[in-house]
Amino acid sequence: MSDKQAVLEAVRQMPDDATLLQISAELDLLAALREGVADSRAGRVVPHEEIKRQYEAWLTK
């Protein structure tokens, strides 16, 4: 599905009284999710175990 099609579908599914702010937030979420999926498919991710190690290090500082 193209970005345009995804946007149109997301907006179509929202209630008729959705505000511009709500629509904008929904589109921001959609963009972030699509970017995350693209990053994952391209291998641009940090393994869960590494994140856990980083988190533990941050807590001990």
C-alpha positions as CSV (number, residue, x, y, z in Angstrom):
1,M,0.0,0.0,0.0
2,S,1.4,3.4,-0.9
3,D,1.9,6.1,1.7
4,K,-1.0,8.1,0.1
5,Q,-3.3,5.1,0.2
6,A,-2.3,4.4,3.9
7,V,-3.1,8.1,4.8
8,L,-6.5,8.0,3.0
9,E,-7.4,4.8,4.7
10,A,-6.3,6.0,8.2
11,V,-8.4,9.2,7.8
12,R,-11.3,7.3,6.4
13,Q,-11.4,5.1,9.5
14,M,-11.5,8.1,11.9
15,P,-14.8,9.5,13.2
16,D,-16.3,12.3,11.2
17,D,-15.8,14.7,14.1
18,A,-12.1,14.1,14.3
19,T,-10.1,17.3,14.8
20,L,-7.2,18.4,12.7
21,L,-5.0,17.7,15.8
22,Q,-6.3,14.2,16.1
23,I,-5.8,13.5,12.4
24,S,-2.3,14.9,12.6
25,A,-1.5,12.7,15.6
26,E,-2.8,9.7,13.8
27,L,-0.7,10.4,10.7
28,D,2.4,11.0,12.8
29,L,1.9,7.6,14.4
30,L,1.4,6.0,11.0
31,A,4.6,7.6,9.7
32,A,6.6,6.4,12.7
33,L,5.2,2.9,12.4
34,R,6.0,2.7,8.7
35,E,9.5,4.1,9.3
36,G,10.1,1.5,12.0
37,V,9.0,-1.4,9.8
38,A,11.3,-0.1,7.0
39,D,14.2,0.2,9.5
40,S,13.6,-3.4,10.7
41,R,13.4,-4.8,7.2
42,A,16.7,-3.0,6.4
43,G,18.4,-4.4,9.5
44,R,18.7,-1.0,11.2
45,V,17.7,-2.3,14.6
46,V,19.3,-2.8,18.0
47,P,18.9,-6.3,19.5
48,H,16.7,-6.5,22.6
49,E,19.5,-7.8,24.8
50,E,21.7,-4.8,23.9
51,I,18.8,-2.4,24.8
52,K,18.5,-4.2,28.2
53,R,22.3,-3.8,28.8
54,Q,22.1,-0.1,27.9
55,Y,19.0,0.4,30.1
56,E,20.7,-1.2,33.1
57,A,23.8,1.0,32.6
58,W,21.6,4.1,32.5
59,L,19.9,3.1,35.8
60,T,23.2,2.7,37.6
61,K,24.6,6.1,36.6
